[in-house]
Amino acid sequence: MSDILVIGSLNADLAVKSPRFPKPGETISGEDLQIIPGGKGANQAVAVARQGVDVAMVGKVGNDAFGNLLLDNLKKIM
């Protein structure tokens, strides 16, 4: 049994670099797509695990590449 149980969100943040901030209604191209695991609950669980505490995470992910990324990330850290 874990010492701490975190119930919360798991999200995949999609971030791109752009040459400048777009004007209202404007579409510009970006580059260097990054997919960053996160979510308030997942971030808290990772922070606790990095302190050496036994933690478990309860959340819901989709049956897709993002869901697999989030689960793999938690398994690697926790």
PDB file of N, CA, C and O in Angstrom:
ATOM      1  N   MET A   1       0.838  -1.174   0.000  1.00  0.00           N
ATOM      2  CA  MET A   1       0.000   0.000   0.000  1.00  0.00           C
ATOM      3  C   MET A   1       0.888   1.243   0.000  1.00  0.00           C
ATOM      4  O   MET A   1       1.909   1.278   0.687  1.00  0.00           O
ATOM      5  N   SER A   2       0.508   2.243  -0.754  1.00  0.00           N
ATOM      6  CA  SER A   2       1.274   3.490  -0.857  1.00  0.00           C
ATOM      7  C   SER A   2       1.008   4.395   0.336  1.00  0.00           C
ATOM      8  O   SER A   2      -0.032   4.307   0.989  1.00  0.00           O
ATOM      9  N   ASP A   3       1.975   5.267   0.601  1.00  0.00           N
ATOM     10  CA  ASP A   3       1.825   6.244   1.677  1.00  0.00           C
ATOM     11  C   ASP A   3       0.887   7.383   1.292  1.00  0.00           C
ATOM     12  O   ASP A   3       0.174   7.923   2.138  1.00  0.00           O
ATOM     13  N   ILE A   4       0.891   7.746   0.003  1.00  0.00           N
ATOM     14  CA  ILE A   4       0.058   8.849  -0.483  1.00  0.00           C
ATOM     15  C   ILE A   4      -0.676   8.397  -1.737  1.00  0.00           C
ATOM     16  O   ILE A   4      -0.114   7.715  -2.595  1.00  0.00           O
ATOM     17  N   LEU A   5      -1.936   8.788  -1.825  1.00  0.00           N
ATOM     18  CA  LEU A   5      -2.743   8.538  -3.019  1.00  0.00           C
ATOM     19  C   LEU A   5      -3.136   9.877  -3.614  1.00  0.00           C
ATOM     20  O   LEU A   5      -3.745  10.708  -2.940  1.00  0.00           O
ATOM     21  N   VAL A   6      -2.790  10.089  -4.873  1.00  0.00           N
ATOM     22  CA  VAL A   6      -3.163  11.314  -5.584  1.00  0.00           C
ATOM     23  C   VAL A   6      -4.281  10.963  -6.555  1.00  0.00           C
ATOM     24  O   VAL A   6      -4.152  10.037  -7.355  1.00  0.00           O
ATOM     25  N   ILE A   7      -5.375  11.706  -6.481  1.00  0.00           N
ATOM     26  CA  ILE A   7      -6.485  11.555  -7.425  1.00  0.00           C
ATOM     27  C   ILE A   7      -6.557  12.856  -8.201  1.00  0.00           C
ATOM     28  O   ILE A   7      -6.810  13.913  -7.623  1.00  0.00           O
ATOM     29  N   GLY A   8      -6.339  12.785  -9.500  1.00  0.00           N
ATOM     30  CA  GLY A   8      -6.325  14.031 -10.262  1.00  0.00           C
ATOM     31  C   GLY A   8      -6.134  13.813 -11.744  1.00  0.00           C
ATOM     32  O   GLY A   8      -6.288  12.708 -12.266  1.00  0.00           O
ATOM     33  N   SER A   9      -5.796  14.897 -12.401  1.00  0.00           N
ATOM     34  CA  SER A   9      -5.728  14.905 -13.856  1.00  0.00           C
ATOM     35  C   SER A   9      -4.353  14.508 -14.382  1.00  0.00           C
ATOM     36  O   SER A   9      -3.327  14.723 -13.738  1.00  0.00           O
ATOM     37  N   LEU A  10      -4.373  13.927 -15.562  1.00  0.00           N
ATOM     38  CA  LEU A  10      -3.167  13.626 -16.337  1.00  0.00           C
ATOM     39  C   LEU A  10      -3.397  14.243 -17.713  1.00  0.00           C
ATOM     40  O   LEU A  10      -4.385  13.931 -18.378  1.00  0.00           O
ATOM     41  N   ASN A  11      -2.497  15.107 -18.136  1.00  0.00           N
ATOM     42  CA  ASN A  11      -2.658  15.802 -19.409  1.00  0.00           C
ATOM     43  C   ASN A  11      -1.384  15.702 -20.232  1.00  0.00           C
ATOM     44  O   ASN A  11      -0.294  15.523 -19.690  1.00  0.00           O
ATOM     45  N   ALA A  12      -1.531  15.817 -21.528  1.00  0.00           N
ATOM     46  CA  ALA A  12      -0.398  15.954 -22.430  1.00  0.00           C
ATOM     47  C   ALA A  12      -0.449  17.365 -23.005  1.00  0.00           C
ATOM     48  O   ALA A  12      -1.378  17.709 -23.735  1.00  0.00           O
ATOM     49  N   ASP A  13       0.551  18.178 -22.675  1.00  0.00           N
ATOM     50  CA  ASP A  13       0.624  19.548 -23.193  1.00  0.00           C
ATOM     51  C   ASP A  13       1.351  19.536 -24.533  1.00  0.00           C
ATOM     52  O   ASP A  13       2.414  18.927 -24.659  1.00  0.00           O
ATOM     53  N   LEU A  14       0.784  20.203 -25.527  1.00  0.00           N
ATOM     54  CA  LEU A  14       1.401  20.331 -26.844  1.00  0.00           C
ATOM     55  C   LEU A  14       1.921  21.754 -26.971  1.00  0.00           C
ATOM     56  O   LEU A  14       1.153  22.711 -26.876  1.00  0.00           O
ATOM     57  N   ALA A  15       3.220  21.895 -27.184  1.00  0.00           N
ATOM     58  CA  ALA A  15       3.830  23.223 -27.263  1.00  0.00           C
ATOM     59  C   ALA A  15       4.652  23.340 -28.538  1.00  0.00           C
ATOM     60  O   ALA A  15       5.352  22.403 -28.921  1.00  0.00           O
ATOM     61  N   VAL A  16       4.567  24.482 -29.187  1.00  0.00           N
ATOM     62  CA  VAL A  16       5.372  24.771 -30.374  1.00  0.00           C
ATOM     63  C   VAL A  16       6.022  26.142 -30.216  1.00  0.00           C
ATOM     64  O   VAL A  16       5.516  27.011 -29.506  1.00  0.00           O
ATOM     65  N   LYS A  17       7.141  26.311 -30.888  1.00  0.00           N
ATOM     66  CA  LYS A  17       7.795  27.619 -30.929  1.00  0.00           C
ATOM     67  C   LYS A  17       7.273  28.362 -32.145  1.00  0.00           C
ATOM     68  O   LYS A  17       7.056  27.772 -33.203  1.00  0.00           O
ATOM     69  N   SER A  18       7.075  29.655 -31.986  1.00  0.00           N
ATOM     70  CA  SER A  18       6.661  30.473 -33.118  1.00  0.00           C
ATOM     71  C   SER A  18       7.573  31.697 -33.190  1.00  0.00           C
ATOM     72  O   SER A  18       8.141  32.110 -32.179  1.00  0.00           O
ATOM     73  N   PRO A  19       7.711  32.267 -34.364  1.00  0.00           N
ATOM     74  CA  PRO A  19       8.619  33.405 -34.507  1.00  0.00           C
ATOM     75  C   PRO A  19       8.140  34.653 -33.753  1.00  0.00           C
ATOM     76  O   PRO A  19       8.934  35.527 -33.405  1.00  0.00           O
ATOM     77  N   ARG A  20       6.828  34.717 -33.508  1.00  0.00           N
ATOM     78  CA  ARG A  20       6.263  35.863 -32.787  1.00  0.00           C
ATOM     79  C   ARG A  20       4.858  35.504 -32.322  1.00  0.00           C
ATOM     80  O   ARG A  20       4.299  34.483 -32.722  1.00  0.00           O
ATOM     81  N   PHE A  21       4.302  36.351 -31.479  1.00  0.00           N
ATOM     82  CA  PHE A  21       2.939  36.154 -30.999  1.00  0.00           C
ATOM     83  C   PHE A  21       1.972  36.530 -32.121  1.00  0.00           C
ATOM     84  O   PHE A  21       2.112  37.605 -32.704  1.00  0.00           O
ATOM     85  N   PRO A  22       0.993  35.675 -32.441  1.00  0.00           N
ATOM     86  CA  PRO A  22       0.068  36.006 -33.534  1.00  0.00           C
ATOM     87  C   PRO A  22      -0.864  37.158 -33.164  1.00  0.00           C
ATOM     88  O   PRO A  22      -1.225  37.352 -32.003  1.00  0.00           O
ATOM     89  N   LYS A  23      -1.233  37.902 -34.182  1.00  0.00           N
ATOM     90  CA  LYS A  23      -2.216  38.978 -34.010  1.00  0.00           C
ATOM     91  C   LYS A  23      -3.604  38.340 -33.912  1.00  0.00           C
ATOM     92  O   LYS A  23      -3.787  37.208 -34.360  1.00  0.00           O
ATOM     93  N   PRO A  24      -4.575  39.034 -33.342  1.00  0.00           N
ATOM     94  CA  PRO A  24      -5.929  38.475 -33.234  1.00  0.00           C
ATOM     95  C   PRO A  24      -6.451  37.999 -34.594  1.00  0.00           C
ATOM     96  O   PRO A  24      -6.450  38.752 -35.567  1.00  0.00           O
ATOM     97  N   GLY A  25      -6.894  36.749 -34.648  1.00  0.00           N
ATOM     98  CA  GLY A  25      -7.441  36.175 -35.869  1.00  0.00           C
ATOM     99  C   GLY A  25      -6.404  35.670 -36.862  1.00  0.00           C
ATOM    100  O   GLY A  25      -6.761  35.093 -37.889  1.00  0.00           O
ATOM    101  N   GLU A  26      -5.133  35.880 -36.568  1.00  0.00           N
ATOM    102  CA  GLU A  26      -4.064  35.482 -37.484  1.00  0.00           C
ATOM    103  C   GLU A  26      -3.612  34.052 -37.194  1.00  0.00           C
ATOM    104  O   GLU A  26      -3.563  33.625 -36.040  1.00  0.00           O
ATOM    105  N   THR A  27      -3.287  33.328 -38.247  1.00  0.00           N
ATOM    106  CA  THR A  27      -2.705  32.003 -38.108  1.00  0.00           C
ATOM    107  C   THR A  27      -1.259  32.067 -38.568  1.00  0.00           C
ATOM    108  O   THR A  27      -0.973  32.539 -39.669  1.00  0.00           O
ATOM    109  N   ILE A  28      -0.345  31.594 -37.727  1.00  0.00           N
ATOM    110  CA  ILE A  28       1.062  31.541 -38.115  1.00  0.00           C
ATOM    111  C   ILE A  28       1.574  30.121 -37.910  1.00  0.00           C
ATOM    112  O   ILE A  28       0.991  29.350 -37.147  1.00  0.00           O
ATOM    113  N   SER A  29       2.649  29.783 -38.583  1.00  0.00           N
ATOM    114  CA  SER A  29       3.242  28.449 -38.464  1.00  0.00           C
ATOM    115  C   SER A  29       4.194  28.396 -37.285  1.00  0.00           C
ATOM    116  O   SER A  29       4.867  29.372 -36.953  1.00  0.00           O
ATOM    117  N   GLY A  30       4.229  27.234 -36.667  1.00  0.00           N
ATOM    118  CA  GLY A  30       5.164  27.005 -35.579  1.00  0.00           C
ATOM    119  C   GLY A  30       6.083  25.853 -35.934  1.00  0.00           C
ATOM    120  O   GLY A  30       5.918  25.199 -36.964  1.00  0.00           O
ATOM    121  N   GLU A  31       7.053  25.618 -35.065  1.00  0.00           N
ATOM    122  CA  GLU A  31       7.983  24.513 -35.284  1.00  0.00           C
ATOM    123  C   GLU A  31       8.412  23.948 -33.941  1.00  0.00           C
ATOM    124  O   GLU A  31       8.079  24.502 -32.893  1.00  0.00           O
ATOM    125  N   ASP A  32       9.143  22.859 -33.970  1.00  0.00           N
ATOM    126  CA  ASP A  32       9.687  22.213 -32.772  1.00  0.00           C
ATOM    127  C   ASP A  32       8.576  21.792 -31.808  1.00  0.00           C
ATOM    128  O   ASP A  32       8.553  22.218 -30.653  1.00  0.00           O
ATOM    129  N   LEU A  33       7.662  20.955 -32.291  1.00  0.00           N
ATOM    130  CA  LEU A  33       6.565  20.452 -31.461  1.00  0.00           C
ATOM    131  C   LEU A  33       7.118  19.641 -30.295  1.00  0.00           C
ATOM    132  O   LEU A  33       7.946  18.751 -30.488  1.00  0.00           O
ATOM    133  N   GLN A  34       6.662  19.950 -29.094  1.00  0.00           N
ATOM    134  CA  GLN A  34       7.016  19.188 -27.905  1.00  0.00           C
ATOM    135  C   GLN A  34       5.734  18.686 -27.263  1.00  0.00           C
ATOM    136  O   GLN A  34       4.757  19.425 -27.146  1.00  0.00           O
ATOM    137  N   ILE A  35       5.742  17.430 -26.849  1.00  0.00           N
ATOM    138  CA  ILE A  35       4.620  16.844 -26.121  1.00  0.00           C
ATOM    139  C   ILE A  35       5.117  16.608 -24.702  1.00  0.00           C
ATOM    140  O   ILE A  35       6.011  15.792 -24.476  1.00  0.00           O
ATOM    141  N   ILE A  36       4.535  17.325 -23.752  1.00  0.00           N
ATOM    142  CA  ILE A  36       5.037  17.348 -22.387  1.00  0.00           C
ATOM    143  C   ILE A  36       4.002  16.739 -21.447  1.00  0.00           C
ATOM    144  O   ILE A  36       2.889  17.253 -21.344  1.00  0.00           O
ATOM    145  N   PRO A  37       4.356  15.641 -20.753  1.00  0.00           N
ATOM    146  CA  PRO A  37       3.426  15.043 -19.793  1.00  0.00           C
ATOM    147  C   PRO A  37       3.179  15.985 -18.622  1.00  0.00           C
ATOM    148  O   PRO A  37       4.099  16.654 -18.149  1.00  0.00           O
ATOM    149  N   GLY A  38       1.949  16.035 -18.162  1.00  0.00           N
ATOM    150  CA  GLY A  38       1.632  16.903 -17.025  1.00  0.00           C
ATOM    151  C   GLY A  38       0.237  16.659 -16.501  1.00  0.00           C
ATOM    152  O   GLY A  38      -0.288  15.548 -16.569  1.00  0.00           O
ATOM    153  N   GLY A  39      -0.356  17.722 -15.974  1.00  0.00           N
ATOM    154  CA  GLY A  39      -1.641  17.661 -15.292  1.00  0.00           C
ATOM    155  C   GLY A  39      -1.390  17.881 -13.815  1.00  0.00           C
ATOM    156  O   GLY A  39      -0.387  17.411 -13.279  1.00  0.00           O
ATOM    157  N   LYS A  40      -2.290  18.592 -13.147  1.00  0.00           N
ATOM    158  CA  LYS A  40      -2.069  18.917 -11.734  1.00  0.00           C
ATOM    159  C   LYS A  40      -1.837  17.683 -10.877  1.00  0.00           C
ATOM    160  O   LYS A  40      -0.911  17.655 -10.066  1.00  0.00           O
ATOM    161  N   GLY A  41      -2.656  16.678 -11.045  1.00  0.00           N
ATOM    162  CA  GLY A  41      -2.508  15.471 -10.240  1.00  0.00           C
ATOM    163  C   GLY A  41      -1.203  14.747 -10.538  1.00  0.00           C
ATOM    164  O   GLY A  41      -0.479  14.362  -9.620  1.00  0.00           O
ATOM    165  N   ALA A  42      -0.902  14.562 -11.819  1.00  0.00           N
ATOM    166  CA  ALA A  42       0.327  13.867 -12.202  1.00  0.00           C
ATOM    167  C   ALA A  42       1.554  14.627 -11.728  1.00  0.00           C
ATOM    168  O   ALA A  42       2.512  14.019 -11.251  1.00  0.00           O
ATOM    169  N   ASN A  43       1.538  15.947 -11.854  1.00  0.00           N
ATOM    170  CA  ASN A  43       2.673  16.749 -11.391  1.00  0.00           C
ATOM    171  C   ASN A  43       2.884  16.589  -9.886  1.00  0.00           C
ATOM    172  O   ASN A  43       4.023  16.495  -9.429  1.00  0.00           O
ATOM    173  N   GLN A  44       1.812  16.558  -9.126  1.00  0.00           N
ATOM    174  CA  GLN A  44       1.927  16.379  -7.674  1.00  0.00           C
ATOM    175  C   GLN A  44       2.464  14.992  -7.335  1.00  0.00           C
ATOM    176  O   GLN A  44       3.309  14.849  -6.452  1.00  0.00           O
ATOM    177  N   ALA A  45       1.974  13.974  -8.036  1.00  0.00           N
ATOM    178  CA  ALA A  45       2.436  12.606  -7.778  1.00  0.00           C
ATOM    179  C   ALA A  45       3.925  12.474  -8.100  1.00  0.00           C
ATOM    180  O   ALA A  45       4.664  11.836  -7.351  1.00  0.00           O
ATOM    181  N   VAL A  46       4.360  13.060  -9.187  1.00  0.00           N
ATOM    182  CA  VAL A  46       5.773  13.009  -9.565  1.00  0.00           C
ATOM    183  C   VAL A  46       6.629  13.743  -8.530  1.00  0.00           C
ATOM    184  O   VAL A  46       7.690  13.255  -8.141  1.00  0.00           O
ATOM    185  N   ALA A  47       6.169  14.910  -8.088  1.00  0.00           N
ATOM    186  CA  ALA A  47       6.930  15.666  -7.087  1.00  0.00           C
ATOM    187  C   ALA A  47       7.097  14.871  -5.801  1.00  0.00           C
ATOM    188  O   ALA A  47       8.177  14.863  -5.211  1.00  0.00           O
ATOM    189  N   VAL A  48       6.038  14.203  -5.365  1.00  0.00           N
ATOM    190  CA  VAL A  48       6.104  13.395  -4.142  1.00  0.00           C
ATOM    191  C   VAL A  48       7.045  12.207  -4.348  1.00  0.00           C
ATOM    192  O   VAL A  48       7.852  11.899  -3.471  1.00  0.00           O
ATOM    193  N   ALA A  49       6.946  11.541  -5.498  1.00  0.00           N
ATOM    194  CA  ALA A  49       7.801  10.386  -5.781  1.00  0.00           C
ATOM    195  C   ALA A  49       9.274  10.793  -5.800  1.00  0.00           C
ATOM    196  O   ALA A  49      10.133  10.041  -5.339  1.00  0.00           O
ATOM    197  N   ARG A  50       9.564  11.974  -6.328  1.00  0.00           N
ATOM    198  CA  ARG A  50      10.953  12.445  -6.377  1.00  0.00           C
ATOM    199  C   ARG A  50      11.518  12.738  -4.993  1.00  0.00           C
ATOM    200  O   ARG A  50      12.732  12.837  -4.819  1.00  0.00           O
ATOM    201  N   GLN A  51      10.635  12.876  -4.015  1.00  0.00           N
ATOM    202  CA  GLN A  51      11.075  13.071  -2.626  1.00  0.00           C
ATOM    203  C   GLN A  51      11.282  11.736  -1.912  1.00  0.00           C
ATOM    204  O   GLN A  51      11.624  11.704  -0.730  1.00  0.00           O
ATOM    205  N   GLY A  52      11.074  10.642  -2.634  1.00  0.00           N
ATOM    206  CA  GLY A  52      11.305   9.320  -2.074  1.00  0.00           C
ATOM    207  C   GLY A  52      10.113   8.716  -1.356  1.00  0.00           C
ATOM    208  O   GLY A  52      10.259   7.710  -0.662  1.00  0.00           O
ATOM    209  N   VAL A  53       8.941   9.304  -1.506  1.00  0.00           N
ATOM    210  CA  VAL A  53       7.728   8.803  -0.866  1.00  0.00           C
ATOM    211  C   VAL A  53       7.031   7.833  -1.813  1.00  0.00           C
ATOM    212  O   VAL A  53       7.005   8.053  -3.024  1.00  0.00           O
ATOM    213  N   ASP A  54       6.467   6.761  -1.262  1.00  0.00           N
ATOM    214  CA  ASP A  54       5.723   5.795  -2.063  1.00  0.00           C
ATOM    215  C   ASP A  54       4.348   6.379  -2.368  1.00  0.00           C
ATOM    216  O   ASP A  54       3.540   6.583  -1.462  1.00  0.00           O
ATOM    217  N   VAL A  55       4.086   6.646  -3.636  1.00  0.00           N
ATOM    218  CA  VAL A  55       2.856   7.325  -4.038  1.00  0.00           C
ATOM    219  C   VAL A  55       2.146   6.523  -5.125  1.00  0.00           C
ATOM    220  O   VAL A  55       2.782   5.871  -5.954  1.00  0.00           O
ATOM    221  N   ALA A  56       0.821   6.584  -5.103  1.00  0.00           N
ATOM    222  CA  ALA A  56      -0.006   5.981  -6.152  1.00  0.00           C
ATOM    223  C   ALA A  56      -0.837   7.083  -6.791  1.00  0.00           C
ATOM    224  O   ALA A  56      -1.167   8.076  -6.144  1.00  0.00           O
ATOM    225  N   MET A  57      -1.171   6.904  -8.060  1.00  0.00           N
ATOM    226  CA  MET A  57      -1.912   7.909  -8.814  1.00  0.00           C
ATOM    227  C   MET A  57      -3.184   7.291  -9.366  1.00  0.00           C
ATOM    228  O   MET A  57      -3.156   6.204  -9.944  1.00  0.00           O
ATOM    229  N   VAL A  58      -4.305   7.988  -9.186  1.00  0.00           N
ATOM    230  CA  VAL A  58      -5.579   7.587  -9.777  1.00  0.00           C
ATOM    231  C   VAL A  58      -6.007   8.690 -10.730  1.00  0.00           C
ATOM    232  O   VAL A  58      -6.134   9.848 -10.331  1.00  0.00           O
ATOM    233  N   GLY A  59      -6.225   8.339 -11.970  1.00  0.00           N
ATOM    234  CA  GLY A  59      -6.672   9.290 -12.979  1.00  0.00           C
ATOM    235  C   GLY A  59      -7.157   8.510 -14.184  1.00  0.00           C
ATOM    236  O   GLY A  59      -7.129   7.279 -14.185  1.00  0.00           O
ATOM    237  N   LYS A  60      -7.599   9.212 -15.199  1.00  0.00           N
ATOM    238  CA  LYS A  60      -8.113   8.541 -16.393  1.00  0.00           C
ATOM    239  C   LYS A  60      -7.379   9.076 -17.612  1.00  0.00           C
ATOM    240  O   LYS A  60      -7.203  10.283 -17.777  1.00  0.00           O
ATOM    241  N   VAL A  61      -6.958   8.147 -18.457  1.00  0.00           N
ATOM    242  CA  VAL A  61      -6.323   8.513 -19.716  1.00  0.00           C
ATOM    243  C   VAL A  61      -7.035   7.790 -20.854  1.00  0.00           C
ATOM    244  O   VAL A  61      -7.714   6.785 -20.644  1.00  0.00           O
ATOM    245  N   GLY A  62      -6.867   8.313 -22.043  1.00  0.00           N
ATOM    246  CA  GLY A  62      -7.460   7.689 -23.210  1.00  0.00           C
ATOM    247  C   GLY A  62      -6.643   6.505 -23.695  1.00  0.00           C
ATOM    248  O   GLY A  62      -5.486   6.335 -23.310  1.00  0.00           O
ATOM    249  N   ASN A  63      -7.252   5.695 -24.537  1.00  0.00           N
ATOM    250  CA  ASN A  63      -6.579   4.544 -25.138  1.00  0.00           C
ATOM    251  C   ASN A  63      -5.943   4.999 -26.452  1.00  0.00           C
ATOM    252  O   ASN A  63      -6.318   4.540 -27.531  1.00  0.00           O
ATOM    253  N   ASP A  64      -4.965   5.919 -26.337  1.00  0.00           N
ATOM    254  CA  ASP A  64      -4.310   6.474 -27.513  1.00  0.00           C
ATOM    255  C   ASP A  64      -2.838   6.726 -27.192  1.00  0.00           C
ATOM    256  O   ASP A  64      -2.364   6.378 -26.111  1.00  0.00           O
ATOM    257  N   ALA A  65      -2.133   7.320 -28.119  1.00  0.00           N
ATOM    258  CA  ALA A  65      -0.693   7.562 -27.931  1.00  0.00           C
ATOM    259  C   ALA A  65      -0.435   8.474 -26.740  1.00  0.00           C
ATOM    260  O   ALA A  65       0.541   8.275 -26.017  1.00  0.00           O
ATOM    261  N   PHE A  66      -1.290   9.471 -26.521  1.00  0.00           N
ATOM    262  CA  PHE A  66      -1.093  10.373 -25.382  1.00  0.00           C
ATOM    263  C   PHE A  66      -1.290   9.629 -24.064  1.00  0.00           C
ATOM    264  O   PHE A  66      -0.532   9.829 -23.115  1.00  0.00           O
ATOM    265  N   GLY A  67      -2.296   8.782 -24.008  1.00  0.00           N
ATOM    266  CA  GLY A  67      -2.527   8.001 -22.799  1.00  0.00           C
ATOM    267  C   GLY A  67      -1.335   7.112 -22.482  1.00  0.00           C
ATOM    268  O   GLY A  67      -0.909   7.020 -21.331  1.00  0.00           O
ATOM    269  N   ASN A  68      -0.794   6.453 -23.514  1.00  0.00           N
ATOM    270  CA  ASN A  68       0.381   5.605 -23.322  1.00  0.00           C
ATOM    271  C   ASN A  68       1.584   6.420 -22.874  1.00  0.00           C
ATOM    272  O   ASN A  68       2.337   5.981 -22.005  1.00  0.00           O
ATOM    273  N   LEU A  69       1.774   7.597 -23.451  1.00  0.00           N
ATOM    274  CA  LEU A  69       2.873   8.476 -23.054  1.00  0.00           C
ATOM    275  C   LEU A  69       2.763   8.847 -21.576  1.00  0.00           C
ATOM    276  O   LEU A  69       3.755   8.799 -20.848  1.00  0.00           O
ATOM    277  N   LEU A  70       1.567   9.214 -21.136  1.00  0.00           N
ATOM    278  CA  LEU A  70       1.361   9.622 -19.743  1.00  0.00           C
ATOM    279  C   LEU A  70       1.612   8.467 -18.783  1.00  0.00           C
ATOM    280  O   LEU A  70       2.261   8.643 -17.752  1.00  0.00           O
ATOM    281  N   LEU A  71       1.099   7.289 -19.118  1.00  0.00           N
ATOM    282  CA  LEU A  71       1.319   6.117 -18.258  1.00  0.00           C
ATOM    283  C   LEU A  71       2.787   5.721 -18.211  1.00  0.00           C
ATOM    284  O   LEU A  71       3.317   5.423 -17.141  1.00  0.00           O
ATOM    285  N   ASP A  72       3.449   5.716 -19.370  1.00  0.00           N
ATOM    286  CA  ASP A  72       4.870   5.366 -19.406  1.00  0.00           C
ATOM    287  C   ASP A  72       5.702   6.349 -18.589  1.00  0.00           C
ATOM    288  O   ASP A  72       6.642   5.955 -17.899  1.00  0.00           O
ATOM    289  N   ASN A  73       5.351   7.627 -18.672  1.00  0.00           N
ATOM    290  CA  ASN A  73       6.078   8.643 -17.918  1.00  0.00           C
ATOM    291  C   ASN A  73       5.942   8.404 -16.418  1.00  0.00           C
ATOM    292  O   ASN A  73       6.932   8.475 -15.689  1.00  0.00           O
ATOM    293  N   LEU A  74       4.717   8.120 -15.943  1.00  0.00           N
ATOM    294  CA  LEU A  74       4.523   7.876 -14.517  1.00  0.00           C
ATOM    295  C   LEU A  74       5.248   6.610 -14.075  1.00  0.00           C
ATOM    296  O   LEU A  74       5.862   6.590 -13.008  1.00  0.00           O
ATOM    297  N   LYS A  75       5.186   5.556 -14.881  1.00  0.00           N
ATOM    298  CA  LYS A  75       5.863   4.304 -14.518  1.00  0.00           C
ATOM    299  C   LYS A  75       7.370   4.518 -14.392  1.00  0.00           C
ATOM    300  O   LYS A  75       8.012   3.952 -13.507  1.00  0.00           O
ATOM    301  N   LYS A  76       7.926   5.332 -15.277  1.00  0.00           N
ATOM    302  CA  LYS A  76       9.360   5.596 -15.285  1.00  0.00           C
ATOM    303  C   LYS A  76       9.786   6.348 -14.014  1.00  0.00           C
ATOM    304  O   LYS A  76      10.846   6.068 -13.455  1.00  0.00           O
ATOM    305  N   ILE A  77       8.973   7.288 -13.565  1.00  0.00           N
ATOM    306  CA  ILE A  77       9.333   8.152 -12.443  1.00  0.00           C
ATOM    307  C   ILE A  77       8.919   7.540 -11.102  1.00  0.00           C
ATOM    308  O   ILE A  77       9.648   7.635 -10.115  1.00  0.00           O
ATOM    309  N   MET A  78       7.752   6.916 -11.080  1.00  0.00           N
ATOM    310  CA  MET A  78       7.232   6.399  -9.823  1.00  0.00           C
ATOM    311  C   MET A  78       7.643   4.956  -9.687  1.00  0.00           C
ATOM    312  O   MET A  78       7.312   4.310  -8.693  1.00  0.00           O
TER     313      MET A  78
END
